[in-house]
């Protein structure tokens, strides 16, 4: 038997694989532990700067800062603060996040009531309740948003068929195209050329189309004019293309600011600058623009309106149908518009004006119309009598024998002069009637018709005669100077 040396305070009996155990002092290689030795005792401390052993262990030292955690709760980080713990979730609840606070267990809902939930321990079953007209089926029908098919042709195209199951075309072969039909579903088919003017080379998802050589036609780069090309491979920037018969198209040089394309009887048109031989015009050129001005001429001023002295009228508005009148260097004047039959009559003291020509002695009668005037000479020594079977405007110096089987209505001559005469005699017609207008009036002895519309004279039996003469042209007023029969006044 061997005997160790006696151990000192705090030493421990430490074994060895190569010899007897013996008392030795514990050490800390990096100095992270400190030891306090006493008789049959040793105290060990951890040496860590800023580290404190605490109960509970704080978050900053890798702990939770809590001494009790909610059963079934979920731990939630709170920065450097103690870990938080949610309440335990009930059957089917889910942990739902929040942008303003800790997540929490809650039950998911369906606002429209379109989902039903069945809750169990650590489980949640979600179903869609039966909807009116909707059935869960395999395959899902077209009416429920499905295709009604459980198998779709590889590479086929899906085709709608109303409320029936979706249809699927056969797969197209190389170069075939999906071609529509007015009587059924579209289908893959090979395009053809009836006249054999095109050739086709088909490959996977590709088709190459060529035009076979045509008589007199050659594919060439550049395409010649004879084949509908320009014969050019490069065209001048901003140049204008010019035809040259069967030769290659020509291109002008680009025009500069304000230049215009001018033709030539001996060659191609070309851009050039317009000029003013007499220097009476000035030009200001800009991109795609040209401004032309007339330089100021002595005594000439551009003005609105252009004055008479510069060849204008000096007016901005001219009377409709009026006639323009010169006024020396003053603005042009404009007459009032003339009425039917008026003529432009001169004056020795002022501007001419439209007026109605008259016949002082009543020897002339006038019939006025738009841009027309008819002048007649009254029959000397009496009336010019004629038969009448239609309603008209009475003409001065005329007497009318009313015939036919219809009642006749007459208007007095317009613009009469004093002494204008008319006459009517009923000779077969049903009746005659003179209807007044405007301010016209007829005196019959001591009786007077109503003025204007609503007034007049009317025959009452065959042979009734009336003879009228104008005695006041202003209103105008007429006088019955002779009559036969029972003439009615109204």
PyMOL commands that set and color helices and strands:
alter all, ss='L'
color gray80, all
select helices_A, chain A and resi 59-61+142-144+225-227+308-310
alter helices_A, ss='H'
color red, helices_A
select strands_A, chain A and resi 12-14+22-24+33-38+41-46+75-76+84-85+94-96+104-106+115-120+123-128+158-159+167-168+177-179+187-189+198-203+206-211+241-242+250-251+260-262+270-272+281-286+289-294+324-325+333-334+343-345+353-355+364-369+372-377+384-388+398-402+408-410+421-426+432-435+441-444+447-448+456-458+465-472+477-484+488-489
alter strands_A, ss='S'
color yellow, strands_A
deselect
rebuild
show_as cartoon
